[in-house]
């Protein structure tokens, strides 16, 4: 299996035509670029989001072109520090044009444990991680049968998930 990584992985987000969807079923992602932002978040320190600016700019560009980028994050409740950080970060991505929804892990039965991006409902990138939750790269999938399965999982997850604001409101009521 050949994994796409580095700049080639980044190119995936410039190559789709209409839609990109991500299912995020993992409890955490160990991205070296997030270590300091997570530390700042947990310490209550301000963050200028410079580390995330390329993604936010890309989301704004896609939105301006009418491209739709959306994701469902499956999270455990009570929230881990990483999930709380993700909820905080999501507000900026949503402002930039990405649509991020949340699903309590207790309500996610039947969804794949697979972390993937689905592009234009034509091809997918199955994300591969090491034992320390560090992204190794993505396996590109073009088999129509697998793509249809991933599209069905996308539709199922999207139907069950709620907006970030609704998720936060639901948490506040618990």
FINU-179077 format. One line per 3 residues: their letters; for each residue y, z, x of C-alpha. Coordinates in steps of 0.02 Angstrom, whole numbers. Example, Ala and Ser with C-alpha at 12.3 -4.5 7.8 and 13.67 -1.06 7.14 Angstrom:
// FINU-179077
AS = -225:390:615 ~ -53:357:684
END
This chain:
// FINU-179077
XXX = 0:0:0 ~ 170:-49:66 ~ 315:67:26
XXX = 493:10:6 ~ 614:133:86 ~ 785:146:168
XXX = 906:4:133 ~ 770:-96:44 ~ 748:48:-77
XXX = 936:52:-108 ~ 933:-135:-142 ~ 821:-103:-294
XXX = 973:-33:-384 ~ 1075:-188:-351 ~ 939:-312:-399
XXX = 906:-276:-583 ~ 992:-376:-719 ~ 1005:-265:-873
XXX = 915:-96:-874 ~ 849:33:-755 ~ 754:187:-815
XXX = 687:336:-718 ~ 560:465:-770 ~ 580:622:-664
XXX = 432:738:-694 ~ 440:836:-531 ~ 496:1016:-517
XXX = 605:977:-367 ~ 657:841:-247 ~ 683:887:-66
XXX = 819:766:-16 ~ 899:810:151 ~ 1067:746:86
XXX = 1064:877:-52 ~ 1030:1032:55 ~ 1213:1074:86
XXX = 1271:1029:-91 ~ 1134:1142:-164 ~ 1186:1283:-48
XXX = 1368:1263:-104 ~ 1317:1258:-287 ~ 1214:1417:-274
XXX = 1354:1504:-179 ~ 1484:1450:-308 ~ 1581:1351:-178
XXX = 1679:1193:-222 ~ 1603:1023:-185 ~ 1701:860:-171
XXX = 1542:759:-211 ~ 1569:646:-59 ~ 1381:651:-30
XXX = 1352:576:-204 ~ 1499:456:-210 ~ 1398:298:-170
XXX = 1282:331:-319 ~ 1425:375:-436 ~ 1521:218:-385
XXX = 1365:112:-412 ~ 1340:187:-586 ~ 1522:151:-631
XXX = 1502:-28:-568 ~ 1343:-53:-671 ~ 1426:18:-826
XXX = 1576:-98:-803 ~ 1455:-245:-795 ~ 1362:-189:-952
XXX = 1206:-134:-859 ~ 1117:19:-930 ~ 1048:153:-812
XXX = 960:298:-894 ~ 835:433:-850 ~ 736:576:-923
XXX = 720:734:-822 ~ 571:843:-867 ~ 615:1022:-823
XXX = 533:1191:-838 ~ 619:1330:-934 ~ 679:1449:-871
XXX = 768:1331:-753 ~ 742:1336:-566 ~ 892:1336:-450
XXX = 856:1153:-416 ~ 857:1109:-602 ~ 1020:1206:-628
XXX = 1095:1106:-484 ~ 1031:944:-564 ~ 1111:989:-730
XXX = 1275:1020:-642 ~ 1266:854:-548 ~ 1218:758:-705
XXX = 1390:782:-781 ~ 1467:673:-645 ~ 1335:536:-658
XXX = 1358:534:-847 ~ 1546:519:-826 ~ 1514:372:-709
XXX = 1408:284:-841 ~ 1228:340:-816 ~ 1138:415:-967
XXX = 1034:566:-916 ~ 926:656:-1044 ~ 824:815:-1030
XXX = 653:865:-1092 ~ 578:1039:-1083 ~ 412:1026:-989
XXX = 330:1122:-1131 ~ 368:973:-1244 ~ 314:838:-1121
XXX = 126:836:-1153 ~ 53:662:-1135 ~ 189:593:-1024
XXX = 135:532:-854 ~ 159:645:-704 ~ 213:487:-614
XXX = 391:477:-550 ~ 454:299:-568 ~ 596:180:-597
XXX = 570:38:-723 ~ 683:-112:-701 ~ 720:-235:-841
XXX = 550:-188:-917 ~ 480:-316:-795 ~ 436:-218:-638
XXX = 429:-40:-578 ~ 448:64:-422 ~ 322:208:-415
XXX = 399:342:-306 ~ 290:424:-175 ~ 325:596:-101
XXX = 250:699:38 ~ 181:876:17 ~ 357:947:44
XXX = 433:841:-98 ~ 521:721:20 ~ 531:541:-41
XXX = 426:426:67 ~ 470:267:-26 ~ 421:166:-177
XXX = 273:57:-218 ~ 330:-99:-313 ~ 225:-134:-468
XXX = 228:-303:-556 ~ 60:-297:-647 ~ 109:-330:-829
XXX = -19:-207:-900 ~ 48:-64:-793 ~ 228:-112:-830
XXX = 190:-107:-1017 ~ 113:68:-998 ~ 266:129:-904
XXX = 381:53:-1034 ~ 285:142:-1172 ~ 301:307:-1076
XXX = 488:273:-1057 ~ 507:249:-1244 ~ 406:406:-1281
XXX = 504:512:-1157 ~ 671:444:-1217 ~ 625:481:-1399
XXX = 583:663:-1357 ~ 726:698:-1237 ~ 899:762:-1282
XXX = 1069:737:-1203 ~ 1126:853:-1065 ~ 1250:937:-1181
XXX = 1119:964:-1316 ~ 997:1032:-1188 ~ 1128:1156:-1125
XXX = 1168:1207:-1304 ~ 983:1234:-1340 ~ 966:1340:-1182
XXX = 1114:1447:-1235 ~ 1029:1485:-1402 ~ 870:1547:-1318
END
